[in-house]
Amino acid sequence: QMSKEPEKWSSLEEIAEHLGLSKDTIRNWIKKGAIPHHRVGKQFKFRISEVDAWVESGQSAKIK
């Protein structure tokens, strides 16, 4: 049985690049509690799998 590598945490910069969006857009979504994120101290960290699932679910299209 192969153990799956744990997914690495992505920074705000990495998630902005992954989605092709500005860091300001991601920051606004964090403030609105829209995008799935986790706080580590003063930094925000993301799991690409969670963000992708959120985009694919259509939730990202509902942000006002």
DOMAR-366631 format. One record per residue (C-alpha): residue number from 1; residue in three letters; chain; x, y, z. Coordinates in Angstrom, 2 decimals. Each point is the difference from the previous one (the first is absolute). Example, Ala and Ser with C-alpha at 12.3 -4.5 7.8 and 13.67 -1.06 7.14 Angstrom:
   num   residu   chaine        px        py        pz
     1      Ala        A     12.30     -4.50      7.80
     2      Ser        A      1.37      3.44     -0.66
END
This chain:
   num   residu   chaine        px        py        pz
     1      Gln        A      0.00      0.00      0.00
     2      Met        A      1.55      3.28     -1.12
     3      Ser        A     -0.26      2.94      2.33
     4      Lys        A     -1.00      3.21     -1.74
     5      Glu        A      2.37      2.94      0.44
     6      Pro        A     -1.71      2.68      2.07
     7      Glu        A     -0.98      2.96     -2.12
     8      Lys        A      2.27      3.00      0.38
     9      Trp        A     -1.50      3.27      1.19
    10      Ser        A     -0.06      2.80     -2.55
    11      Ser        A      0.60      3.68      0.71
    12      Leu        A     -2.26      2.86     -1.04
    13      Glu        A      2.40      0.73     -2.87
    14      Glu        A     -0.09     -3.60     -1.18
    15      Ile        A     -3.79     -0.24      0.12
    16      Ala        A     -0.36      3.32     -1.87
    17      Glu        A      2.34     -1.33     -2.68
    18      His        A     -1.80     -3.37     -0.08
    19      Leu        A     -3.33      1.74     -0.64
    20      Gly        A      1.45      2.69     -2.24
    21      Leu        A     -1.29      2.74      2.29
    22      Ser        A      1.51      2.91      1.89
    23      Lys        A      1.05     -0.31      3.63
    24      Asp        A     -2.45      2.83      0.78
    25      Thr        A     -2.88     -2.08     -1.38
    26      Ile        A      1.02     -2.94      2.19
    27      Arg        A      0.31      2.33      3.03
    28      Asn        A     -3.52      1.34     -0.63
    29      Trp        A     -1.36     -3.54     -0.22
    30      Ile        A      1.73     -0.87      3.30
    31      Lys        A     -1.63      3.05      1.66
    32      Lys        A     -3.40     -1.13     -1.28
    33      Gly        A      0.68     -3.53      1.23
    34      Ala        A     -0.62     -1.18     -3.54
    35      Ile        A      3.11     -1.98     -0.92
    36      Pro        A      1.03     -3.04      2.09
    37      His        A      3.08      0.99      1.98
    38      His        A      1.78     -0.67      3.28
    39      Arg        A      1.83      2.42      2.25
    40      Val        A      3.48     -0.85      1.14
    41      Gly        A      1.04      2.81      2.30
    42      Lys        A     -0.43      3.17     -2.05
    43      Gln        A      0.22     -1.82     -3.32
    44      Phe        A     -2.68     -1.57     -2.09
    45      Lys        A      0.62     -3.44     -1.43
    46      Phe        A     -1.96     -1.92     -2.58
    47      Arg        A     -0.36     -3.55     -1.26
    48      Ile        A     -0.23     -0.01     -3.78
    49      Ser        A     -2.34     -3.02      0.16
    50      Glu        A     -2.45      1.93      2.24
    51      Val        A      0.16      3.10     -2.19
    52      Asp        A     -0.48     -2.05     -3.18
    53      Ala        A     -2.98     -1.82      1.52
    54      Trp        A     -1.47      3.37      1.04
    55      Val        A      0.42      1.41     -3.54
    56      Glu        A     -1.45     -3.18     -1.55
    57      Ser        A     -3.00      0.11      2.35
    58      Gly        A     -0.99      3.38     -1.48
    59      Gln        A      0.40      1.82      3.32
    60      Ser        A      2.60      2.37     -1.44
    61      Ala        A     -2.55      1.24     -2.56
    62      Lys        A     -2.32      1.16      2.82
    63      Ile        A      2.34      2.52      1.63
    64      Lys        A     -1.56      3.46      0.06
END
